[in-house]
């Protein structure tokens, strides 16, 4: 299992989380190579189908990072993300996708260190869970 390199899709808000990732890279922090970043304009604009499709196409984990509540560039986008996240999390559990494989968190543009910590934690959790095997029933 030590050879397992999880495939993690990270949907990052353009205004905060993506900028946080960029600041981590500029500061030459070690960002896990397992994170495949998809830049979106707002965490609230992520269609739950994107998450389902990511898992269907082989993601071992999906990470959603947006602006801190109250700091959304689009005012309420991150609150919308929080609402659909809770519902989608329940649905994923019914498909046998463990809780640690789908994470929502908040990262501001100046929190490169937090971005690195969250992504490292995600990689560690997914390595412990092992590769995702979707149930066929």
Secondary structure as UniProt FT lines:
FT   TURN            2..3
FT   STRAND          8..13
FT   TURN            14..16
FT   HELIX           17..26
FT   TURN            27..28
FT   TURN            33..34
FT   STRAND          35..40
FT   HELIX           43..45
FT   HELIX           48..56
FT   TURN            57..58
FT   STRAND          61..66
FT   TURN            69..70
FT   TURN            73..74
FT   HELIX           77..94
FT   TURN            95..96
FT   HELIX           99..101
FT   STRAND          102..106
FT   TURN            109..110
FT   HELIX           112..129
//
